[in-house]
């Protein structure tokens, strides 16, 4: 199957993308220049509640992991992430 990969380097860029595209799978970083992937995940749930999400972070604090799972994150992983796991 073909897939299109879209990249956003900030919450603001990502918000523009979810307003324009129906995205089925997200890989989100917890720490972004203008917010957090966890905050953005609330936007994702508004636009596409069925989307699958993987959260990655260099600082895997228990509260990040707990909140991510409350918002339906499938995988919560510490960087670096093995690309085989993403596939």
PDB file with SEQRES, HELIX, SHEET and CRYST1 records, atoms N, CA, C and O in Angstrom:
SEQRES   1 A   87  UNK UNK UNK UNK UNK UNK UNK UNK UNK UNK UNK UNK UNK          
SEQRES   2 A   87  UNK UNK UNK UNK UNK UNK UNK UNK UNK UNK UNK UNK UNK          
SEQRES   3 A   87  UNK UNK UNK UNK UNK UNK UNK UNK UNK UNK UNK UNK UNK          
SEQRES   4 A   87  UNK UNK UNK UNK UNK UNK UNK UNK UNK UNK UNK UNK UNK          
SEQRES   5 A   87  UNK UNK UNK UNK UNK UNK UNK UNK UNK UNK UNK UNK UNK          
SEQRES   6 A   87  UNK UNK UNK UNK UNK UNK UNK UNK UNK UNK UNK UNK UNK          
SEQRES   7 A   87  UNK UNK UNK UNK UNK UNK UNK UNK UNK                          
HELIX    1 AA1 UNK A   11  UNK A   20  1                                  10    
HELIX    2 AA2 UNK A   37  UNK A   47  1                                  11    
HELIX    3 AA3 UNK A   62  UNK A   70  1                                   9    
HELIX    4 AA4 UNK A   83  UNK A   86  1                                   4    
SHEET    1 AA1 3 UNK A  25  UNK A  29  0                                        
SHEET    2 AA1 3 UNK A  52  UNK A  57  1                                        
SHEET    3 AA1 3 UNK A  75  UNK A  78  1                                        
CRYST1    1.000    1.000    1.000  90.00  90.00  90.00 P 1           1          
ATOM      1  N   UNK A   1       0.845  -1.192   0.000  1.00  0.00           N  
ATOM      2  CA  UNK A   1       0.000   0.000   0.000  1.00  0.00           C  
ATOM      3  C   UNK A   1       0.879   1.241   0.000  1.00  0.00           C  
ATOM      4  O   UNK A   1       1.946   1.264   0.615  1.00  0.00           O  
ATOM      5  N   UNK A   2       0.429   2.241  -0.679  1.00  0.00           N  
ATOM      6  CA  UNK A   2       1.157   3.509  -0.709  1.00  0.00           C  
ATOM      7  C   UNK A   2       0.769   4.352   0.488  1.00  0.00           C  
ATOM      8  O   UNK A   2      -0.368   4.320   0.958  1.00  0.00           O  
ATOM      9  N   UNK A   3       1.739   5.103   0.966  1.00  0.00           N  
ATOM     10  CA  UNK A   3       1.483   6.003   2.085  1.00  0.00           C  
ATOM     11  C   UNK A   3       2.190   7.317   1.819  1.00  0.00           C  
ATOM     12  O   UNK A   3       3.290   7.342   1.268  1.00  0.00           O  
ATOM     13  N   UNK A   4       1.552   8.405   2.211  1.00  0.00           N  
ATOM     14  CA  UNK A   4       2.168   9.715   2.108  1.00  0.00           C  
ATOM     15  C   UNK A   4       2.632  10.106   3.502  1.00  0.00           C  
ATOM     16  O   UNK A   4       1.884   9.979   4.471  1.00  0.00           O  
ATOM     17  N   UNK A   5       3.864  10.580   3.598  1.00  0.00           N  
ATOM     18  CA  UNK A   5       4.419  10.992   4.881  1.00  0.00           C  
ATOM     19  C   UNK A   5       4.447  12.507   4.937  1.00  0.00           C  
ATOM     20  O   UNK A   5       5.006  13.163   4.058  1.00  0.00           O  
ATOM     21  N   UNK A   6       3.843  13.050   5.969  1.00  0.00           N  
ATOM     22  CA  UNK A   6       3.828  14.496   6.191  1.00  0.00           C  
ATOM     23  C   UNK A   6       4.642  14.786   7.446  1.00  0.00           C  
ATOM     24  O   UNK A   6       4.567  14.047   8.428  1.00  0.00           O  
ATOM     25  N   UNK A   7       5.413  15.855   7.409  1.00  0.00           N  
ATOM     26  CA  UNK A   7       6.272  16.191   8.550  1.00  0.00           C  
ATOM     27  C   UNK A   7       5.941  17.593   9.042  1.00  0.00           C  
ATOM     28  O   UNK A   7       5.837  18.536   8.257  1.00  0.00           O  
ATOM     29  N   UNK A   8       5.777  17.711  10.352  1.00  0.00           N  
ATOM     30  CA  UNK A   8       5.579  19.008  10.993  1.00  0.00           C  
ATOM     31  C   UNK A   8       6.650  19.145  12.069  1.00  0.00           C  
ATOM     32  O   UNK A   8       6.931  18.195  12.800  1.00  0.00           O  
ATOM     33  N   UNK A   9       7.231  20.303  12.160  1.00  0.00           N  
ATOM     34  CA  UNK A   9       8.298  20.531  13.135  1.00  0.00           C  
ATOM     35  C   UNK A   9       7.828  21.306  14.368  1.00  0.00           C  
ATOM     36  O   UNK A   9       8.622  21.658  15.240  1.00  0.00           O  
ATOM     37  N   UNK A  10       6.527  21.561  14.417  1.00  0.00           N  
ATOM     38  CA  UNK A  10       5.965  22.287  15.564  1.00  0.00           C  
ATOM     39  C   UNK A  10       4.483  21.937  15.682  1.00  0.00           C  
ATOM     40  O   UNK A  10       3.888  21.372  14.763  1.00  0.00           O  
ATOM     41  N   UNK A  11       3.908  22.278  16.815  1.00  0.00           N  
ATOM     42  CA  UNK A  11       2.473  22.074  17.007  1.00  0.00           C  
ATOM     43  C   UNK A  11       1.699  22.897  15.976  1.00  0.00           C  
ATOM     44  O   UNK A  11       0.720  22.414  15.408  1.00  0.00           O  
ATOM     45  N   UNK A  12       2.131  24.132  15.733  1.00  0.00           N  
ATOM     46  CA  UNK A  12       1.429  25.000  14.780  1.00  0.00           C  
ATOM     47  C   UNK A  12       1.403  24.378  13.382  1.00  0.00           C  
ATOM     48  O   UNK A  12       0.362  24.376  12.724  1.00  0.00           O  
ATOM     49  N   UNK A  13       2.548  23.849  12.926  1.00  0.00           N  
ATOM     50  CA  UNK A  13       2.594  23.198  11.609  1.00  0.00           C  
ATOM     51  C   UNK A  13       1.682  21.972  11.589  1.00  0.00           C  
ATOM     52  O   UNK A  13       0.974  21.736  10.609  1.00  0.00           O  
ATOM     53  N   UNK A  14       1.701  21.204  12.657  1.00  0.00           N  
ATOM     54  CA  UNK A  14       0.889  19.989  12.732  1.00  0.00           C  
ATOM     55  C   UNK A  14      -0.603  20.323  12.721  1.00  0.00           C  
ATOM     56  O   UNK A  14      -1.395  19.595  12.120  1.00  0.00           O  
ATOM     57  N   UNK A  15      -0.993  21.417  13.378  1.00  0.00           N  
ATOM     58  CA  UNK A  15      -2.402  21.815  13.392  1.00  0.00           C  
ATOM     59  C   UNK A  15      -2.877  22.178  11.986  1.00  0.00           C  
ATOM     60  O   UNK A  15      -4.021  21.893  11.629  1.00  0.00           O  
ATOM     61  N   UNK A  16      -2.013  22.801  11.189  1.00  0.00           N  
ATOM     62  CA  UNK A  16      -2.367  23.103   9.803  1.00  0.00           C  
ATOM     63  C   UNK A  16      -2.581  21.811   9.015  1.00  0.00           C  
ATOM     64  O   UNK A  16      -3.506  21.722   8.207  1.00  0.00           O  
ATOM     65  N   UNK A  17      -1.738  20.823   9.244  1.00  0.00           N  
ATOM     66  CA  UNK A  17      -1.848  19.559   8.512  1.00  0.00           C  
ATOM     67  C   UNK A  17      -3.121  18.800   8.868  1.00  0.00           C  
ATOM     68  O   UNK A  17      -3.788  18.269   7.980  1.00  0.00           O  
ATOM     69  N   UNK A  18      -3.470  18.738  10.156  1.00  0.00           N  
ATOM     70  CA  UNK A  18      -4.674  17.962  10.497  1.00  0.00           C  
ATOM     71  C   UNK A  18      -5.945  18.656  10.041  1.00  0.00           C  
ATOM     72  O   UNK A  18      -6.983  18.015   9.879  1.00  0.00           O  
ATOM     73  N   UNK A  19      -5.867  19.971   9.833  1.00  0.00           N  
ATOM     74  CA  UNK A  19      -7.033  20.684   9.310  1.00  0.00           C  
ATOM     75  C   UNK A  19      -7.230  20.388   7.820  1.00  0.00           C  
ATOM     76  O   UNK A  19      -8.345  20.483   7.307  1.00  0.00           O  
ATOM     77  N   UNK A  20      -6.150  20.031   7.136  1.00  0.00           N  
ATOM     78  CA  UNK A  20      -6.207  19.831   5.687  1.00  0.00           C  
ATOM     79  C   UNK A  20      -6.261  18.366   5.264  1.00  0.00           C  
ATOM     80  O   UNK A  20      -6.862  18.048   4.238  1.00  0.00           O  
ATOM     81  N   UNK A  21      -5.648  17.476   6.028  1.00  0.00           N  
ATOM     82  CA  UNK A  21      -5.535  16.066   5.653  1.00  0.00           C  
ATOM     83  C   UNK A  21      -6.197  15.150   6.682  1.00  0.00           C  
ATOM     84  O   UNK A  21      -6.226  15.454   7.874  1.00  0.00           O  
ATOM     85  N   UNK A  22      -6.720  14.041   6.208  1.00  0.00           N  
ATOM     86  CA  UNK A  22      -7.210  12.989   7.114  1.00  0.00           C  
ATOM     87  C   UNK A  22      -6.017  12.063   7.364  1.00  0.00           C  
ATOM     88  O   UNK A  22      -5.665  11.254   6.506  1.00  0.00           O  
ATOM     89  N   UNK A  23      -5.413  12.181   8.513  1.00  0.00           N  
ATOM     90  CA  UNK A  23      -4.194  11.438   8.843  1.00  0.00           C  
ATOM     91  C   UNK A  23      -4.581  10.250   9.719  1.00  0.00           C  
ATOM     92  O   UNK A  23      -5.327  10.392  10.688  1.00  0.00           O  
ATOM     93  N   UNK A  24      -4.061   9.079   9.361  1.00  0.00           N  
ATOM     94  CA  UNK A  24      -4.442   7.848  10.045  1.00  0.00           C  
ATOM     95  C   UNK A  24      -3.437   7.382  11.092  1.00  0.00           C  
ATOM     96  O   UNK A  24      -3.789   6.630  12.001  1.00  0.00           O  
ATOM     97  N   UNK A  25      -2.176   7.831  10.967  1.00  0.00           N  
ATOM     98  CA  UNK A  25      -1.133   7.379  11.892  1.00  0.00           C  
ATOM     99  C   UNK A  25      -0.202   8.541  12.196  1.00  0.00           C  
ATOM    100  O   UNK A  25       0.298   9.203  11.287  1.00  0.00           O  
ATOM    101  N   UNK A  26       0.027   8.782  13.477  1.00  0.00           N  
ATOM    102  CA  UNK A  26       0.892   9.869  13.927  1.00  0.00           C  
ATOM    103  C   UNK A  26       2.047   9.316  14.732  1.00  0.00           C  
ATOM    104  O   UNK A  26       1.872   8.393  15.528  1.00  0.00           O  
ATOM    105  N   UNK A  27       3.220   9.874  14.530  1.00  0.00           N  
ATOM    106  CA  UNK A  27       4.349   9.675  15.428  1.00  0.00           C  
ATOM    107  C   UNK A  27       4.623  11.053  16.017  1.00  0.00           C  
ATOM    108  O   UNK A  27       5.044  11.969  15.310  1.00  0.00           O  
ATOM    109  N   UNK A  28       4.383  11.191  17.304  1.00  0.00           N  
ATOM    110  CA  UNK A  28       4.499  12.489  17.967  1.00  0.00           C  
ATOM    111  C   UNK A  28       5.624  12.479  18.989  1.00  0.00           C  
ATOM    112  O   UNK A  28       5.815  11.500  19.710  1.00  0.00           O  
ATOM    113  N   UNK A  29       6.359  13.571  19.041  1.00  0.00           N  
ATOM    114  CA  UNK A  29       7.363  13.763  20.079  1.00  0.00           C  
ATOM    115  C   UNK A  29       6.690  14.492  21.232  1.00  0.00           C  
ATOM    116  O   UNK A  29       5.835  15.349  21.006  1.00  0.00           O  
ATOM    117  N   UNK A  30       7.058  14.169  22.449  1.00  0.00           N  
ATOM    118  CA  UNK A  30       6.484  14.863  23.598  1.00  0.00           C  
ATOM    119  C   UNK A  30       6.890  16.336  23.579  1.00  0.00           C  
ATOM    120  O   UNK A  30       6.045  17.218  23.731  1.00  0.00           O  
ATOM    121  N   UNK A  31       8.186  16.599  23.392  1.00  0.00           N  
ATOM    122  CA  UNK A  31       8.686  17.969  23.473  1.00  0.00           C  
ATOM    123  C   UNK A  31       8.827  18.590  22.088  1.00  0.00           C  
ATOM    124  O   UNK A  31       9.615  18.131  21.260  1.00  0.00           O  
ATOM    125  N   UNK A  32       8.050  19.636  21.855  1.00  0.00           N  
ATOM    126  CA  UNK A  32       8.092  20.375  20.594  1.00  0.00           C  
ATOM    127  C   UNK A  32       8.414  21.836  20.900  1.00  0.00           C  
ATOM    128  O   UNK A  32       8.229  22.280  22.033  1.00  0.00           O  
ATOM    129  N   UNK A  33       8.891  22.590  19.910  1.00  0.00           N  
ATOM    130  CA  UNK A  33       9.318  23.974  20.179  1.00  0.00           C  
ATOM    131  C   UNK A  33       8.210  24.874  20.726  1.00  0.00           C  
ATOM    132  O   UNK A  33       8.481  25.826  21.457  1.00  0.00           O  
ATOM    133  N   UNK A  34       6.963  24.569  20.368  1.00  0.00           N  
ATOM    134  CA  UNK A  34       5.875  25.465  20.761  1.00  0.00           C  
ATOM    135  C   UNK A  34       4.771  24.761  21.553  1.00  0.00           C  
ATOM    136  O   UNK A  34       3.625  25.211  21.558  1.00  0.00           O  
ATOM    137  N   UNK A  35       5.112  23.675  22.211  1.00  0.00           N  
ATOM    138  CA  UNK A  35       4.116  22.949  23.005  1.00  0.00           C  
ATOM    139  C   UNK A  35       4.538  21.507  23.172  1.00  0.00           C  
ATOM    140  O   UNK A  35       5.721  21.178  23.083  1.00  0.00           O  
ATOM    141  N   UNK A  36       3.555  20.643  23.419  1.00  0.00           N  
ATOM    142  CA  UNK A  36       3.877  19.225  23.580  1.00  0.00           C  
ATOM    143  C   UNK A  36       3.038  18.385  22.637  1.00  0.00           C  
ATOM    144  O   UNK A  36       1.941  18.765  22.229  1.00  0.00           O  
ATOM    145  N   UNK A  37       3.592  17.230  22.306  1.00  0.00           N  
ATOM    146  CA  UNK A  37       2.840  16.278  21.502  1.00  0.00           C  
ATOM    147  C   UNK A  37       1.593  15.810  22.229  1.00  0.00           C  
ATOM    148  O   UNK A  37       0.596  15.464  21.594  1.00  0.00           O  
ATOM    149  N   UNK A  38       1.639  15.797  23.550  1.00  0.00           N  
ATOM    150  CA  UNK A  38       0.480  15.376  24.333  1.00  0.00           C  
ATOM    151  C   UNK A  38      -0.656  16.394  24.182  1.00  0.00           C  
ATOM    152  O   UNK A  38      -1.817  16.010  24.035  1.00  0.00           O  
ATOM    153  N   UNK A  39      -0.327  17.676  24.219  1.00  0.00           N  
ATOM    154  CA  UNK A  39      -1.354  18.707  23.990  1.00  0.00           C  
ATOM    155  C   UNK A  39      -1.918  18.593  22.578  1.00  0.00           C  
ATOM    156  O   UNK A  39      -3.128  18.689  22.375  1.00  0.00           O  
ATOM    157  N   UNK A  40      -1.026  18.385  21.598  1.00  0.00           N  
ATOM    158  CA  UNK A  40      -1.469  18.255  20.214  1.00  0.00           C  
ATOM    159  C   UNK A  40      -2.359  17.028  20.033  1.00  0.00           C  
ATOM    160  O   UNK A  40      -3.271  17.039  19.206  1.00  0.00           O  
ATOM    161  N   UNK A  41      -2.103  15.988  20.790  1.00  0.00           N  
ATOM    162  CA  UNK A  41      -2.907  14.770  20.698  1.00  0.00           C  
ATOM    163  C   UNK A  41      -4.383  15.061  20.988  1.00  0.00           C  
ATOM    164  O   UNK A  41      -5.261  14.404  20.428  1.00  0.00           O  
ATOM    165  N   UNK A  42      -4.661  16.019  21.840  1.00  0.00           N  
ATOM    166  CA  UNK A  42      -6.058  16.418  22.088  1.00  0.00           C  
ATOM    167  C   UNK A  42      -6.684  16.951  20.804  1.00  0.00           C  
ATOM    168  O   UNK A  42      -7.855  16.685  20.533  1.00  0.00           O  
ATOM    169  N   UNK A  43      -5.918  17.703  20.009  1.00  0.00           N  
ATOM    170  CA  UNK A  43      -6.399  18.183  18.708  1.00  0.00           C  
ATOM    171  C   UNK A  43      -6.631  17.017  17.760  1.00  0.00           C  
ATOM    172  O   UNK A  43      -7.631  16.983  17.042  1.00  0.00           O  
ATOM    173  N   UNK A  44      -5.711  16.065  17.757  1.00  0.00           N  
ATOM    174  CA  UNK A  44      -5.847  14.884  16.895  1.00  0.00           C  
ATOM    175  C   UNK A  44      -7.158  14.176  17.204  1.00  0.00           C  
ATOM    176  O   UNK A  44      -7.891  13.803  16.288  1.00  0.00           O  
ATOM    177  N   UNK A  45      -7.454  13.991  18.460  1.00  0.00           N  
ATOM    178  CA  UNK A  45      -8.674  13.277  18.861  1.00  0.00           C  
ATOM    179  C   UNK A  45      -9.929  14.025  18.413  1.00  0.00           C  
ATOM    180  O   UNK A  45     -10.957  13.400  18.153  1.00  0.00           O  
ATOM    181  N   UNK A  46      -9.860  15.349  18.320  1.00  0.00           N  
ATOM    182  CA  UNK A  46     -10.991  16.139  17.843  1.00  0.00           C  
ATOM    183  C   UNK A  46     -11.209  15.923  16.345  1.00  0.00           C  
ATOM    184  O   UNK A  46     -12.339  15.707  15.906  1.00  0.00           O  
ATOM    185  N   UNK A  47     -10.136  15.980  15.567  1.00  0.00           N  
ATOM    186  CA  UNK A  47     -10.239  15.874  14.113  1.00  0.00           C  
ATOM    187  C   UNK A  47     -10.391  14.433  13.630  1.00  0.00           C  
ATOM    188  O   UNK A  47     -11.118  14.175  12.671  1.00  0.00           O  
ATOM    189  N   UNK A  48      -9.710  13.497  14.287  1.00  0.00           N  
ATOM    190  CA  UNK A  48      -9.719  12.109  13.831  1.00  0.00           C  
ATOM    191  C   UNK A  48      -9.573  11.172  15.032  1.00  0.00           C  
ATOM    192  O   UNK A  48      -8.476  10.694  15.320  1.00  0.00           O  
ATOM    193  N   UNK A  49     -10.679  10.912  15.729  1.00  0.00           N  
ATOM    194  CA  UNK A  49     -10.610  10.114  16.955  1.00  0.00           C  
ATOM    195  C   UNK A  49     -10.075   8.700  16.749  1.00  0.00           C  
ATOM    196  O   UNK A  49      -9.562   8.092  17.689  1.00  0.00           O  
ATOM    197  N   UNK A  50     -10.190   8.167  15.524  1.00  0.00           N  
ATOM    198  CA  UNK A  50      -9.742   6.787  15.272  1.00  0.00           C  
ATOM    199  C   UNK A  50      -8.260   6.688  14.935  1.00  0.00           C  
ATOM    200  O   UNK A  50      -7.738   5.580  14.814  1.00  0.00           O  
ATOM    201  N   UNK A  51      -7.565   7.818  14.780  1.00  0.00           N  
ATOM    202  CA  UNK A  51      -6.159   7.794  14.377  1.00  0.00           C  
ATOM    203  C   UNK A  51      -5.319   6.993  15.366  1.00  0.00           C  
ATOM    204  O   UNK A  51      -5.551   7.022  16.575  1.00  0.00           O  
ATOM    205  N   UNK A  52      -4.343   6.283  14.824  1.00  0.00           N  
ATOM    206  CA  UNK A  52      -3.382   5.535  15.636  1.00  0.00           C  
ATOM    207  C   UNK A  52      -2.210   6.464  15.945  1.00  0.00           C  
ATOM    208  O   UNK A  52      -1.782   7.239  15.090  1.00  0.00           O  
ATOM    209  N   UNK A  53      -1.691   6.383  17.177  1.00  0.00           N  
ATOM    210  CA  UNK A  53      -0.642   7.308  17.598  1.00  0.00           C  
ATOM    211  C   UNK A  53       0.469   6.576  18.332  1.00  0.00           C  
ATOM    212  O   UNK A  53       0.221   5.723  19.185  1.00  0.00           O  
ATOM    213  N   UNK A  54       1.702   6.931  17.980  1.00  0.00           N  
ATOM    214  CA  UNK A  54       2.894   6.497  18.697  1.00  0.00           C  
ATOM    215  C   UNK A  54       3.548   7.751  19.260  1.00  0.00           C  
ATOM    216  O   UNK A  54       3.773   8.712  18.524  1.00  0.00           O  
ATOM    217  N   UNK A  55       3.854   7.757  20.540  1.00  0.00           N  
ATOM    218  CA  UNK A  55       4.497   8.902  21.186  1.00  0.00           C  
ATOM    219  C   UNK A  55       5.944   8.532  21.474  1.00  0.00           C  
ATOM    220  O   UNK A  55       6.228   7.446  21.982  1.00  0.00           O  
ATOM    221  N   UNK A  56       6.866   9.449  21.144  1.00  0.00           N  
ATOM    222  CA  UNK A  56       8.273   9.226  21.441  1.00  0.00           C  
ATOM    223  C   UNK A  56       8.793  10.375  22.292  1.00  0.00           C  
ATOM    224  O   UNK A  56       8.265  11.486  22.244  1.00  0.00           O  
ATOM    225  N   UNK A  57       9.831  10.098  23.067  1.00  0.00           N  
ATOM    226  CA  UNK A  57      10.382  11.146  23.925  1.00  0.00           C  
ATOM    227  C   UNK A  57      11.794  10.794  24.367  1.00  0.00           C  
ATOM    228  O   UNK A  57      12.158   9.622  24.468  1.00  0.00           O  
ATOM    229  N   UNK A  58      12.572  11.820  24.626  1.00  0.00           N  
ATOM    230  CA  UNK A  58      13.892  11.637  25.222  1.00  0.00           C  
ATOM    231  C   UNK A  58      13.785  11.632  26.743  1.00  0.00           C  
ATOM    232  O   UNK A  58      14.714  11.211  27.433  1.00  0.00           O  
ATOM    233  N   UNK A  59      12.657  12.099  27.262  1.00  0.00           N  
ATOM    234  CA  UNK A  59      12.435  12.160  28.717  1.00  0.00           C  
ATOM    235  C   UNK A  59      11.162  11.404  29.075  1.00  0.00           C  
ATOM    236  O   UNK A  59      10.099  12.008  29.219  1.00  0.00           O  
ATOM    237  N   UNK A  60      11.265  10.083  29.219  1.00  0.00           N  
ATOM    238  CA  UNK A  60      10.065   9.253  29.455  1.00  0.00           C  
ATOM    239  C   UNK A  60       9.552   9.310  30.893  1.00  0.00           C  
ATOM    240  O   UNK A  60       9.654   8.336  31.638  1.00  0.00           O  
ATOM    241  N   UNK A  61       9.009  10.442  31.266  1.00  0.00           N  
ATOM    242  CA  UNK A  61       8.468  10.586  32.613  1.00  0.00           C  
ATOM    243  C   UNK A  61       7.167   9.807  32.739  1.00  0.00           C  
ATOM    244  O   UNK A  61       6.389   9.748  31.787  1.00  0.00           O  
ATOM    245  N   UNK A  62       6.920   9.207  33.902  1.00  0.00           N  
ATOM    246  CA  UNK A  62       5.702   8.410  34.087  1.00  0.00           C  
ATOM    247  C   UNK A  62       4.422   9.193  33.796  1.00  0.00           C  
ATOM    248  O   UNK A  62       3.465   8.634  33.260  1.00  0.00           O  
ATOM    249  N   UNK A  63       4.395  10.491  34.147  1.00  0.00           N  
ATOM    250  CA  UNK A  63       3.178  11.267  33.897  1.00  0.00           C  
ATOM    251  C   UNK A  63       2.931  11.467  32.400  1.00  0.00           C  
ATOM    252  O   UNK A  63       1.779  11.532  31.971  1.00  0.00           O  
ATOM    253  N   UNK A  64       4.005  11.566  31.596  1.00  0.00           N  
ATOM    254  CA  UNK A  64       3.843  11.647  30.138  1.00  0.00           C  
ATOM    255  C   UNK A  64       3.246  10.355  29.603  1.00  0.00           C  
ATOM    256  O   UNK A  64       2.322  10.364  28.789  1.00  0.00           O  
ATOM    257  N   UNK A  65       3.792   9.253  30.076  1.00  0.00           N  
ATOM    258  CA  UNK A  65       3.312   7.954  29.600  1.00  0.00           C  
ATOM    259  C   UNK A  65       1.856   7.727  30.010  1.00  0.00           C  
ATOM    260  O   UNK A  65       1.050   7.259  29.206  1.00  0.00           O  
ATOM    261  N   UNK A  66       1.521   8.054  31.248  1.00  0.00           N  
ATOM    262  CA  UNK A  66       0.148   7.863  31.730  1.00  0.00           C  
ATOM    263  C   UNK A  66      -0.832   8.702  30.926  1.00  0.00           C  
ATOM    264  O   UNK A  66      -1.867   8.195  30.495  1.00  0.00           O  
ATOM    265  N   UNK A  67      -0.523   9.977  30.717  1.00  0.00           N  
ATOM    266  CA  UNK A  67      -1.426  10.870  29.974  1.00  0.00           C  
ATOM    267  C   UNK A  67      -1.555  10.407  28.524  1.00  0.00           C  
ATOM    268  O   UNK A  67      -2.642  10.462  27.948  1.00  0.00           O  
ATOM    269  N   UNK A  68      -0.461   9.957  27.940  1.00  0.00           N  
ATOM    270  CA  UNK A  68      -0.491   9.461  26.559  1.00  0.00           C  
ATOM    271  C   UNK A  68      -1.443   8.281  26.436  1.00  0.00           C  
ATOM    272  O   UNK A  68      -2.259   8.223  25.516  1.00  0.00           O  
ATOM    273  N   UNK A  69      -1.335   7.347  27.363  1.00  0.00           N  
ATOM    274  CA  UNK A  69      -2.213   6.173  27.308  1.00  0.00           C  
ATOM    275  C   UNK A  69      -3.669   6.545  27.565  1.00  0.00           C  
ATOM    276  O   UNK A  69      -4.574   5.949  26.981  1.00  0.00           O  
ATOM    277  N   UNK A  70      -3.897   7.520  28.430  1.00  0.00           N  
ATOM    278  CA  UNK A  70      -5.275   7.991  28.659  1.00  0.00           C  
ATOM    279  C   UNK A  70      -5.884   8.538  27.363  1.00  0.00           C  
ATOM    280  O   UNK A  70      -7.094   8.455  27.152  1.00  0.00           O  
ATOM    281  N   UNK A  71      -5.033   9.096  26.502  1.00  0.00           N  
ATOM    282  CA  UNK A  71      -5.488   9.664  25.228  1.00  0.00           C  
ATOM    283  C   UNK A  71      -5.415   8.659  24.081  1.00  0.00           C  
ATOM    284  O   UNK A  71      -5.574   9.030  22.918  1.00  0.00           O  
ATOM    285  N   UNK A  72      -5.176   7.387  24.406  1.00  0.00           N  
ATOM    286  CA  UNK A  72      -5.263   6.341  23.403  1.00  0.00           C  
ATOM    287  C   UNK A  72      -4.008   6.075  22.601  1.00  0.00           C  
ATOM    288  O   UNK A  72      -4.091   5.522  21.504  1.00  0.00           O  
ATOM    289  N   UNK A  73      -2.842   6.454  23.116  1.00  0.00           N  
ATOM    290  CA  UNK A  73      -1.590   6.174  22.418  1.00  0.00           C  
ATOM    291  C   UNK A  73      -1.314   4.673  22.443  1.00  0.00           C  
ATOM    292  O   UNK A  73      -1.402   4.032  23.490  1.00  0.00           O  
ATOM    293  N   UNK A  74      -0.976   4.120  21.268  1.00  0.00           N  
ATOM    294  CA  UNK A  74      -0.693   2.687  21.173  1.00  0.00           C  
ATOM    295  C   UNK A  74       0.669   2.338  21.749  1.00  0.00           C  
ATOM    296  O   UNK A  74       0.805   1.366  22.492  1.00  0.00           O  
ATOM    297  N   UNK A  75       1.687   3.139  21.403  1.00  0.00           N  
ATOM    298  CA  UNK A  75       3.050   2.881  21.858  1.00  0.00           C  
ATOM    299  C   UNK A  75       3.639   4.160  22.428  1.00  0.00           C  
ATOM    300  O   UNK A  75       3.431   5.246  21.886  1.00  0.00           O  
ATOM    301  N   UNK A  76       4.369   4.028  23.514  1.00  0.00           N  
ATOM    302  CA  UNK A  76       5.087   5.142  24.124  1.00  0.00           C  
ATOM    303  C   UNK A  76       6.525   4.674  24.247  1.00  0.00           C  
ATOM    304  O   UNK A  76       6.811   3.756  25.015  1.00  0.00           O  
ATOM    305  N   UNK A  77       7.441   5.291  23.501  1.00  0.00           N  
ATOM    306  CA  UNK A  77       8.813   4.804  23.446  1.00  0.00           C  
ATOM    307  C   UNK A  77       9.829   5.906  23.701  1.00  0.00           C  
ATOM    308  O   UNK A  77       9.616   7.074  23.375  1.00  0.00           O  
ATOM    309  N   UNK A  78      10.942   5.491  24.296  1.00  0.00           N  
ATOM    310  CA  UNK A  78      12.071   6.393  24.527  1.00  0.00           C  
ATOM    311  C   UNK A  78      12.938   6.449  23.280  1.00  0.00           C  
ATOM    312  O   UNK A  78      13.172   5.430  22.630  1.00  0.00           O  
ATOM    313  N   UNK A  79      13.413   7.647  22.948  1.00  0.00           N  
ATOM    314  CA  UNK A  79      14.342   7.806  21.822  1.00  0.00           C  
ATOM    315  C   UNK A  79      15.688   7.197  22.204  1.00  0.00           C  
ATOM    316  O   UNK A  79      16.042   7.208  23.383  1.00  0.00           O  
ATOM    317  N   UNK A  80      16.437   6.676  21.262  1.00  0.00           N  
ATOM    318  CA  UNK A  80      16.073   6.496  19.849  1.00  0.00           C  
ATOM    319  C   UNK A  80      15.122   5.313  19.690  1.00  0.00           C  
ATOM    320  O   UNK A  80      15.173   4.353  20.457  1.00  0.00           O  
ATOM    321  N   UNK A  81      14.260   5.396  18.691  1.00  0.00           N  
ATOM    322  CA  UNK A  81      13.258   4.365  18.439  1.00  0.00           C  
ATOM    323  C   UNK A  81      13.729   3.495  17.281  1.00  0.00           C  
ATOM    324  O   UNK A  81      14.212   4.009  16.272  1.00  0.00           O  
ATOM    325  N   UNK A  82      13.592   2.193  17.423  1.00  0.00           N  
ATOM    326  CA  UNK A  82      13.939   1.258  16.369  1.00  0.00           C  
ATOM    327  C   UNK A  82      12.891   1.377  15.246  1.00  0.00           C  
ATOM    328  O   UNK A  82      11.697   1.193  15.481  1.00  0.00           O  
ATOM    329  N   UNK A  83      13.348   1.681  14.042  1.00  0.00           N  
ATOM    330  CA  UNK A  83      12.398   1.868  12.941  1.00  0.00           C  
ATOM    331  C   UNK A  83      11.585   0.627  12.651  1.00  0.00           C  
ATOM    332  O   UNK A  83      10.468   0.735  12.144  1.00  0.00           O  
ATOM    333  N   UNK A  84      12.109  -0.550  12.955  1.00  0.00           N  
ATOM    334  CA  UNK A  84      11.336  -1.786  12.758  1.00  0.00           C  
ATOM    335  C   UNK A  84      10.095  -1.783  13.644  1.00  0.00           C  
ATOM    336  O   UNK A  84       9.047  -2.305  13.263  1.00  0.00           O  
ATOM    337  N   UNK A  85      10.223  -1.197  14.816  1.00  0.00           N  
ATOM    338  CA  UNK A  85       9.082  -1.141  15.729  1.00  0.00           C  
ATOM    339  C   UNK A  85       7.978  -0.235  15.182  1.00  0.00           C  
ATOM    340  O   UNK A  85       6.793  -0.508  15.377  1.00  0.00           O  
ATOM    341  N   UNK A  86       8.366   0.833  14.505  1.00  0.00           N  
ATOM    342  CA  UNK A  86       7.388   1.733  13.910  1.00  0.00           C  
ATOM    343  C   UNK A  86       6.609   1.009  12.813  1.00  0.00           C  
ATOM    344  O   UNK A  86       5.384   1.101  12.745  1.00  0.00           O  
ATOM    345  N   UNK A  87       7.329   0.295  11.962  1.00  0.00           N  
ATOM    346  CA  UNK A  87       6.695  -0.440  10.861  1.00  0.00           C  
ATOM    347  C   UNK A  87       5.768  -1.491  11.445  1.00  0.00           C  
ATOM    348  O   UNK A  87       5.127  -2.231  10.699  1.00  0.00           O  
TER     349      UNK A  87                                                      
END                                                                             
